[in-house]
């Protein structure tokens, strides 16, 4: 079992991650997203439907907890991993 917090921090600092529902949806549509992570209370029916053609991981916490896990001072309902960097996040 990987540590999602550690994997996320590594992806954010060494790779490329888009935050927010709109940015995440754009990244998926553009075919750039390798992995999508949504909070338990993500408001986007598009991202939570699961037929995006990209792996979707539902984070057990809410958007405030996901934001804190990412080290952001705001809530994060969804994020797209564009480039995993040195993280092992794609094994989620």
N, C-alpha and C positions, 0 to 999 in steps of 0.2 A: 504494500500500500504506500503510495507516495504522499509526501507532505504537500498538500495543495498550496499552502501559504508560501512555503519555501520555493516551490516550483513557479508560482505566480511572480514572486519577487524577482527570481532569476530571469524569467521571460520579459518582465517589464524593464529590468535594468540592462539586459544584454541583447534583447530582441526587439520586436515591434508589436505593440498591443494597442488596439483601438478600444476606447471606452465609450459606453453609452449605447442605447438601443438603436438610434439612428445610424451612428457610425458602424455599429456591428452589422446592421442590416445591409448597409452599403458595401461593406467588405465581403459579405456573403454573396451578394448579387454580382459583385465584380470578380468573384472566384478567388479572392485573396486569402480568405479566412481558412486556417488549418484546423482550428478548434474554436468553438463558441462556448462560453461559460455564462449561464444565466442564474440569477438569484432565484430563490424559491418564490418570491413575490414579483417576478418580472412581469410588467404589464403588456409585453409584446406577444400577441397571439402568433405572429409570424415565426418568432424565434423559438417559442415553446411547442410549436406544432411538430417539430422533429423531422420534417421531410425536406430539409435544406440541402441535402447532399453533402453535408459536413457534420462531423461529430459534435453533438451538443451535450455538455455536462451540466447537470442541474446542481448548483451549489446548495447545500442544505440550509445555509443561513439566509437572512433577508438582504436587501440591497445595502443597508447601512453596514452590516457585518462584512459583506463582500468588498465594499469601499474601503473599510478599515484594513482588511486583509491585503488589499492592493497598496496600502499606504497612502490612500487619497483622503483629503479632508471633505469628501462628499460621497453621497451614496452612488453605488454602481449596480444597475440592474442587469446589465449585460456587457460582455467584453468579447472581443475577437482576437485570437492569437494569430498574427500575420506571420511573424517570424519567431520561433521559439527561443532563439539565442542559444545559450548554454544550458537551458532548463530541460527537464525531462517531462514537461507538462503534457506533451502529446500522448503519454502513456496512460492518461486518466481514463 
